[in-house]
Amino acid sequence: MVGIIMFFVALLLLLLGFPVAFTFGGVALVFGVFAEGWDLFAFMPFRIFNIMQNVVLMAVPLFIFMGIVLQKTQLAEQLLESMARLFGTMRGGLAVSTILVGALLAASTGVVGASVVAMGVISLPVMLKYGYNRSLASGSICGAGTLGQIIPPSIILIILGDVLGLPVGDLFQAAVIPGVALVGLYVVYVLVYAYARPESAPAVPFEDDEAGRMRHYVSALKAIIPPLLLIVVVLGSIFAGIATPTESSALGGVGAVLLSVLYRKFSWSMLYESALETVKVTAMVFAILLGATAFSMTFTYTGGDLLVEEFLLQLPGEKWGFLIFSMLIILILGFFIDFVEISFIVVPILAPIAEALGISMLWFAILIAMNLQTSFLTPPFGFSLFYLKGVAPPQVSTLDIYRGVLPFILMQVSIVVSILVFPQLFGLD
């Protein structure tokens, strides 16, 4: 029972606000020495060295760098302005344009915080100005901002590929249809909402002549085509087998710098700041990984994995019982801890059991990735909620944001259930 107690102690410390990496590492050290002695950690340097040699994980800092550079080119601003002109004249059009921009940003930057903040600063005041319901506007921004967790190139898919031993390129391909399905569901919800309550999502009367409309179409194309080309270069090179995910992430980094030149936002200070932020985020991810490695090693040596495996294999329904239970556990944990901790701590415990039950690991990985996306929206620790509240006008309350994200959480859960019940519809059979 030492491993199980260790897990709940770590969870309690995280809820109390202790740093994630040091919590996992410290708890592992204390319980490991108590259970097995100092000799348990003799192999830890070899594990750390193995992590540092992992070529797949090289894609993490490169994709982070790509996203931060694109954030500094003000790509989101140009996309939002162009999309608002294209779709704003229909009911719910501003919310639809926000969702579509969120999908484009997800496929080009993948930085959830940057997407939510950018759309919150630009799109939210415009929607409020034209009489949009505060909850609908808030939910659209938060829901669209989290699309970077499932639409490739996604950091969580790279991490899951490493943890589950799956090719990242295969995960990227498998995530495309579920990601597009989620975007489509968001758009349908907004359009139905706008039809049922037209006063809550009115059309915006842009008064342009024919020449003015043509100028907006041209400016929209100019805003959309460059990031689309970058998406094609990055994802197309992977799907075509021309480049590995690591190589394509390097292409993405170079492409992002070239786009900053194209948008006339390039400067050496911008490049330095982007590199510095990349180092900070990457250091955080790898610090958590090292702490999680120590934690999982101690958990395994104390027999915690065997106890969990025995319990999960005895669940009624065998494969289906395990899948339903594991998805519920990940969903509940997502209310309290971040997707990175869940990926490094919980997923390695579940993976051997999934393999023993004959579950397709690709299917299992996409289920987990879609499920983890909800952790950005679920209170009390949903990061997207904090990001939006930080930039929202005073009239938008925390309760408005919570009400707004609830339908989007339900839509994400419905896609998880659909993938679970009908994997063939998503190309995962």
C-alpha positions as CSV (number, residue, x, y, z in Angstrom):
1,M,0.0,0.0,0.0
2,V,3.1,2.3,0.2
3,G,2.7,3.3,-3.5
4,I,-1.0,4.1,-3.2
5,I,-0.4,6.2,-0.1
6,M,2.4,8.0,-2.0
7,F,0.1,8.8,-4.9
8,F,-2.5,10.4,-2.6
9,V,0.2,12.3,-0.6
10,A,1.5,13.8,-3.9
11,L,-2.0,14.7,-5.0
12,L,-2.7,16.4,-1.7
13,L,0.6,18.4,-1.9
14,L,-0.3,19.5,-5.5
15,L,-3.7,20.7,-4.2
16,L,-2.0,22.7,-1.5
17,G,0.0,24.5,-4.2
18,F,3.5,23.0,-4.0
19,P,5.5,23.0,-7.3
20,V,4.7,20.0,-9.4
21,A,8.3,18.8,-10.3
22,F,9.6,19.1,-6.7
23,T,6.4,17.5,-5.3
24,F,6.8,14.4,-7.4
25,G,10.6,14.2,-6.9
26,G,10.4,14.9,-3.1
27,V,7.6,12.4,-2.4
28,A,9.4,9.8,-4.5
29,L,12.6,10.4,-2.5
30,V,11.0,10.2,0.9
31,F,8.8,7.1,0.2
32,G,11.6,5.4,-1.8
33,V,14.1,5.7,1.0
34,F,11.5,4.6,3.5
35,A,10.5,1.5,1.5
36,E,13.7,0.4,-0.3
37,G,16.6,2.5,0.9
38,W,19.0,4.8,-0.9
39,D,20.1,2.0,-3.3
40,L,16.8,2.4,-5.1
41,F,18.0,5.7,-6.7
42,A,21.3,4.2,-8.0
43,F,19.8,3.9,-11.5
44,M,18.2,7.4,-11.5
45,P,21.2,9.0,-13.4
46,F,20.8,6.4,-16.2
47,R,17.1,7.2,-16.5
48,I,17.8,11.0,-16.6
49,F,20.4,10.4,-19.3
50,N,18.0,8.3,-21.3
51,I,15.4,11.1,-21.2
52,M,17.9,13.7,-22.4
53,Q,18.8,11.4,-25.3
54,N,15.2,11.0,-26.4
55,V,15.0,12.4,-30.0
56,V,11.2,12.5,-30.0
57,L,11.1,14.9,-27.0
58,M,13.3,17.3,-29.0
59,A,10.2,18.3,-30.9
60,V,8.7,19.8,-27.7
61,P,10.9,22.9,-27.4
62,L,10.9,23.4,-31.2
63,F,7.1,23.5,-31.4
64,I,6.9,25.7,-28.3
65,F,9.4,28.1,-30.0
66,M,7.3,28.1,-33.2
67,G,4.2,29.0,-31.2
68,I,5.8,31.8,-29.3
69,V,7.3,33.4,-32.4
70,L,3.9,33.3,-34.1
71,Q,2.3,34.7,-31.0
72,K,4.6,37.7,-31.3
73,T,3.8,38.3,-35.0
74,Q,0.2,39.2,-33.9
75,L,-1.1,36.5,-36.1
76,A,-4.2,36.1,-34.0
77,E,-5.2,39.7,-34.3
78,Q,-5.0,39.7,-38.1
79,L,-6.9,36.4,-38.4
80,L,-9.7,37.6,-36.0
81,E,-10.2,40.9,-37.8
82,S,-10.4,39.2,-41.2
83,M,-12.7,36.3,-40.0
84,A,-15.0,38.8,-38.2
85,R,-15.5,40.6,-41.5
86,L,-16.2,37.3,-43.4
87,F,-18.6,35.7,-40.9
88,G,-19.9,38.6,-38.7
89,T,-22.9,39.4,-41.0
90,M,-24.6,36.2,-39.9
91,R,-26.2,35.4,-36.6
92,G,-23.5,34.1,-34.2
93,G,-20.9,35.0,-36.9
94,L,-18.4,36.6,-34.4
95,A,-18.4,33.5,-32.2
96,V,-18.1,31.2,-35.3
97,S,-15.1,33.3,-36.5
98,T,-13.5,33.0,-33.0
99,I,-13.8,29.2,-33.1
100,L,-12.4,29.0,-36.7
101,V,-9.5,31.3,-35.7
102,G,-8.9,29.1,-32.6
103,A,-8.6,26.1,-34.9
104,L,-6.1,27.8,-37.2
105,L,-4.1,29.0,-34.2
106,A,-4.2,25.5,-32.8
107,A,-2.8,24.0,-36.0
108,S,-0.1,26.7,-36.3
109,T,0.9,27.7,-32.8
110,G,-0.7,25.2,-30.3
111,V,-0.1,27.6,-27.4
112,V,-3.4,27.6,-25.4
113,G,-2.6,30.5,-23.2
114,A,-1.6,32.8,-26.0
115,S,-4.7,31.9,-28.1
116,V,-7.1,32.5,-25.2
117,V,-5.5,35.8,-24.2
118,A,-5.3,37.1,-27.8
119,M,-8.9,36.2,-28.5
120,G,-10.0,37.5,-25.1
121,V,-8.4,40.9,-25.7
122,I,-9.6,41.3,-29.3
123,S,-12.7,39.3,-29.8
124,L,-14.5,39.5,-26.5
125,P,-14.9,43.3,-26.4
126,V,-16.3,43.3,-29.9
127,M,-18.8,40.5,-29.1
128,L,-19.9,42.4,-26.0
129,K,-20.2,45.7,-28.0
130,Y,-22.7,44.1,-30.4
131,G,-24.8,42.5,-27.6
132,Y,-23.6,39.0,-27.5
133,N,-24.5,36.9,-24.4
134,R,-21.5,37.1,-22.0
135,S,-21.5,33.4,-21.3
136,L,-21.6,32.5,-25.0
137,A,-18.8,34.8,-25.8
138,S,-16.6,33.6,-22.9
139,G,-17.3,29.9,-23.7
140,S,-16.5,30.3,-27.4
141,I,-13.1,31.9,-26.6
142,C,-12.2,29.3,-24.0
143,G,-13.4,26.4,-26.0
144,A,-11.6,27.6,-29.2
145,G,-8.4,28.3,-27.2
146,T,-8.1,24.7,-26.0
147,L,-8.2,23.2,-29.5
148,G,-4.4,23.3,-29.5
149,Q,-4.5,20.3,-27.2
150,I,-6.0,17.9,-29.9
151,I,-5.3,19.5,-33.3
152,P,-1.8,18.7,-34.4
153,P,1.0,19.7,-33.9
154,S,0.0,19.3,-30.2
155,I,2.5,19.1,-27.3
156,I,0.3,16.6,-25.5
157,L,0.4,14.2,-28.5
158,I,4.2,14.3,-28.5
159,I,4.3,13.6,-24.8
160,L,1.8,10.7,-25.1
161,G,3.7,9.3,-28.1
162,D,6.8,9.1,-25.8
163,V,5.0,7.7,-22.8
164,L,3.0,5.1,-24.8
165,G,5.8,4.3,-27.2
166,L,3.8,5.3,-30.3
167,P,5.0,7.1,-33.5
168,V,4.1,10.8,-33.1
169,G,3.3,11.1,-36.8
170,D,0.7,8.4,-36.4
171,L,-0.8,10.2,-33.4
172,F,-0.9,13.5,-35.4
173,Q,-2.8,11.8,-38.3
174,A,-5.2,10.0,-35.9
175,A,-6.0,13.3,-34.1
176,V,-7.1,15.2,-37.3
177,I,-10.6,13.8,-37.6
178,P,-11.5,14.1,-33.9
179,G,-10.2,17.6,-33.9
180,V,-12.2,18.6,-37.0
181,A,-15.3,16.9,-35.5
182,L,-14.9,19.0,-32.3
183,V,-14.6,22.2,-34.3
184,G,-17.7,21.3,-36.3
185,L,-19.6,20.6,-33.1
186,Y,-18.6,23.9,-31.6
187,V,-19.8,25.8,-34.8
188,V,-23.1,23.9,-34.9
189,Y,-23.8,24.7,-31.2
190,V,-23.1,28.4,-31.8
191,L,-25.4,28.5,-34.9
192,V,-28.2,26.6,-33.1
193,Y,-27.8,28.9,-30.1
194,A,-27.9,32.0,-32.3
195,Y,-31.1,30.7,-34.1
196,A,-32.8,29.9,-30.8
197,R,-31.8,33.2,-29.1
198,P,-31.1,35.7,-31.9
199,E,-30.9,38.6,-29.4
200,S,-27.9,36.8,-27.7
201,A,-25.8,36.4,-30.8
202,P,-26.9,39.1,-33.3
203,A,-25.4,39.7,-36.8
204,V,-23.0,42.6,-37.2
205,P,-24.1,45.1,-39.9
206,F,-20.8,45.9,-41.6
207,E,-21.7,48.7,-44.0
208,D,-19.4,48.2,-47.0
209,D,-19.8,48.7,-50.7
210,E,-18.8,46.1,-53.3
211,A,-15.2,47.4,-53.5
212,G,-14.9,47.5,-49.7
213,R,-16.1,43.9,-49.4
214,M,-13.6,42.8,-52.0
215,R,-10.8,44.5,-50.1
216,H,-11.8,42.6,-46.9
217,Y,-11.8,39.3,-48.9
218,V,-8.3,40.0,-50.1
219,S,-7.1,41.0,-46.7
220,A,-8.7,37.8,-45.2
221,L,-6.8,35.7,-47.7
222,K,-3.6,37.5,-46.9
223,A,-4.1,36.8,-43.2
224,I,-5.1,33.1,-43.7
225,I,-2.8,31.8,-46.4
226,P,0.6,32.3,-44.6
227,P,-0.3,30.2,-41.5
228,L,-2.0,27.7,-43.7
229,L,1.2,27.3,-45.7
230,L,3.1,26.8,-42.4
231,I,0.5,24.1,-41.4
232,V,0.9,22.4,-44.7
233,V,4.7,22.4,-44.4
234,V,4.8,21.1,-40.9
235,L,2.0,18.5,-40.9
236,G,2.3,17.7,-44.7
237,S,5.9,16.8,-44.3
238,I,5.0,14.4,-41.5
239,F,2.0,12.8,-43.2
240,A,3.8,12.4,-46.5
241,G,6.7,10.7,-44.7
242,I,9.2,13.3,-45.9
243,A,10.2,14.4,-42.3
244,T,10.0,13.0,-38.8
245,P,8.0,15.1,-36.2
246,T,11.3,16.3,-34.8
247,E,12.5,17.4,-38.2
248,S,9.2,19.1,-39.1
249,S,9.2,21.0,-35.8
250,A,12.6,22.5,-36.9
251,L,10.9,23.4,-40.2
252,G,8.1,25.0,-38.2
253,G,10.5,27.1,-36.1
254,V,12.2,28.4,-39.3
255,G,8.8,29.0,-40.9
256,A,7.6,31.0,-37.9
257,V,10.7,33.2,-38.1
258,L,10.1,33.7,-41.8
259,L,6.5,34.7,-41.1
260,S,7.6,37.2,-38.6
261,V,9.8,38.7,-41.3
262,L,6.8,38.7,-43.7
263,Y,4.5,40.4,-41.1
264,R,7.4,42.9,-40.4
265,K,7.5,41.9,-36.8
266,F,11.0,40.4,-36.8
267,S,13.7,41.8,-34.5
268,W,16.6,40.4,-32.7
269,S,15.0,41.3,-29.4
270,M,11.8,39.4,-30.4
271,L,13.9,36.4,-31.3
272,Y,15.8,36.5,-28.0
273,E,12.6,36.9,-26.0
274,S,11.0,33.9,-27.9
275,A,14.0,31.7,-27.2
276,L,14.1,32.7,-23.5
277,E,10.3,31.9,-23.1
278,T,10.9,28.6,-24.9
279,V,13.7,27.7,-22.5
280,K,11.4,28.5,-19.5
281,V,8.5,26.5,-20.7
282,T,10.7,23.6,-21.8
283,A,12.6,23.6,-18.5
284,M,9.2,23.3,-16.7
285,V,8.1,20.4,-18.8
286,F,11.3,18.5,-18.4
287,A,11.5,19.2,-14.7
288,I,8.1,17.7,-14.3
289,L,9.3,14.7,-16.5
290,L,12.3,14.1,-14.2
291,G,10.2,14.3,-11.1
292,A,7.6,12.0,-12.6
293,T,10.3,9.5,-13.6
294,A,11.5,9.3,-10.0
295,F,7.9,9.0,-8.8
296,S,7.0,6.2,-11.2
297,M,10.2,4.3,-10.4
298,T,9.4,4.4,-6.7
299,F,5.7,3.6,-7.3
300,T,6.7,0.5,-9.3
301,Y,9.4,-0.7,-6.9
302,T,6.9,-0.4,-4.0
303,G,4.4,-2.6,-5.8
304,G,1.8,0.1,-6.4
305,D,1.5,-0.7,-10.1
306,L,0.7,-4.3,-9.4
307,L,-2.0,-3.3,-6.9
308,V,-3.6,-0.9,-9.4
309,E,-3.3,-3.5,-12.2
310,E,-5.0,-6.2,-10.1
311,F,-7.8,-3.8,-9.3
312,L,-8.4,-2.6,-12.8
313,L,-8.3,-6.1,-14.3
314,Q,-11.0,-7.2,-11.9
315,L,-13.4,-4.4,-13.0
316,P,-16.7,-5.7,-14.5
317,G,-16.9,-5.5,-18.3
318,E,-13.2,-6.2,-18.8
319,K,-12.0,-4.0,-21.6
320,W,-15.0,-1.7,-21.5
321,G,-15.0,-1.5,-17.8
322,F,-11.4,-0.5,-17.8
323,L,-11.8,2.1,-20.5
324,I,-14.8,3.8,-18.8
325,F,-13.1,3.8,-15.4
326,S,-9.8,5.1,-16.8
327,M,-11.6,7.9,-18.7
328,L,-13.6,8.9,-15.6
329,I,-10.4,9.0,-13.5
330,I,-8.6,11.2,-16.0
331,L,-11.6,13.5,-16.3
332,I,-11.8,13.9,-12.5
333,L,-8.1,14.4,-12.1
334,G,-8.2,17.1,-14.8
335,F,-10.3,19.2,-12.4
336,F,-7.4,19.5,-10.1
337,I,-4.0,18.8,-11.8
338,D,-2.5,19.7,-15.1
339,F,-2.4,17.5,-18.3
340,V,1.4,17.2,-18.1
341,E,1.3,15.6,-14.6
342,I,-1.5,13.3,-15.7
343,S,0.5,12.2,-18.8
344,F,3.6,11.5,-16.9
345,I,2.1,9.9,-13.7
346,V,-1.3,8.3,-14.5
347,V,-0.9,7.3,-18.1
348,P,2.2,5.0,-17.5
349,I,0.2,3.2,-14.9
350,L,-2.8,2.6,-17.2
351,A,-0.8,1.8,-20.4
352,P,0.4,-1.8,-19.4
353,I,-3.2,-2.7,-18.4
354,A,-4.5,-1.4,-21.7
355,E,-2.0,-3.5,-23.6
356,A,-2.8,-6.6,-21.5
357,L,-6.5,-6.2,-22.4
358,G,-5.7,-6.0,-26.1
359,I,-6.7,-2.3,-26.5
360,S,-5.4,-0.4,-29.5
361,M,-2.8,2.0,-28.0
362,L,-3.5,4.5,-30.8
363,W,-7.2,4.6,-30.0
364,F,-6.4,4.8,-26.3
365,A,-4.0,7.7,-26.8
366,I,-6.5,9.8,-28.7
367,L,-9.2,9.1,-26.0
368,I,-6.7,10.3,-23.4
369,A,-5.7,13.4,-25.4
370,M,-9.3,14.4,-26.0
371,N,-10.1,13.8,-22.4
372,L,-7.1,15.9,-21.2
373,Q,-8.3,18.8,-23.2
374,T,-11.2,19.3,-20.8
375,S,-8.7,19.9,-18.0
376,F,-8.2,23.4,-19.4
377,L,-11.9,24.2,-19.0
378,T,-13.0,22.4,-15.8
379,P,-13.1,24.5,-12.6
380,P,-11.6,25.2,-10.1
381,F,-8.1,24.9,-11.9
382,G,-9.0,25.2,-15.6
383,F,-6.1,27.4,-17.0
384,S,-8.2,28.8,-19.8
385,L,-10.7,30.2,-17.3
386,F,-7.8,32.1,-15.5
387,Y,-6.3,33.3,-18.8
388,L,-9.7,34.8,-19.9
389,K,-10.6,36.2,-16.6
390,G,-7.2,38.0,-16.5
391,V,-8.0,40.0,-19.7
392,A,-11.8,40.1,-19.7
393,P,-13.7,43.5,-19.2
394,P,-15.0,44.1,-15.6
395,Q,-18.6,43.3,-16.6
396,V,-17.7,39.7,-17.4
397,S,-17.8,37.8,-14.1
398,T,-16.2,34.5,-13.2
399,L,-19.7,33.0,-13.1
400,D,-20.3,34.1,-16.7
401,I,-17.1,32.3,-17.8
402,Y,-18.0,29.1,-15.8
403,R,-21.5,29.1,-17.3
404,G,-20.1,29.7,-20.8
405,V,-17.6,26.8,-20.7
406,L,-20.1,24.2,-19.4
407,P,-21.6,23.4,-22.9
408,F,-18.1,23.2,-24.4
409,I,-17.0,20.8,-21.7
410,L,-20.1,18.7,-22.4
411,M,-19.3,18.8,-26.2
412,Q,-15.7,17.6,-25.5
413,V,-17.0,14.8,-23.3
414,S,-19.5,13.8,-26.0
415,I,-16.7,13.5,-28.5
416,V,-14.8,11.3,-26.1
417,V,-17.9,9.1,-25.7
418,S,-18.3,9.0,-29.5
419,I,-14.6,8.0,-30.0
420,L,-15.1,5.3,-27.3
421,V,-18.3,3.8,-28.8
422,F,-17.8,4.5,-32.5
423,P,-14.0,4.5,-33.2
424,Q,-14.6,3.6,-36.8
425,L,-16.2,7.0,-37.5
426,F,-12.9,8.6,-36.5
427,G,-10.6,6.2,-38.4
428,L,-9.5,4.6,-35.2
429,D,-11.0,1.0,-35.6
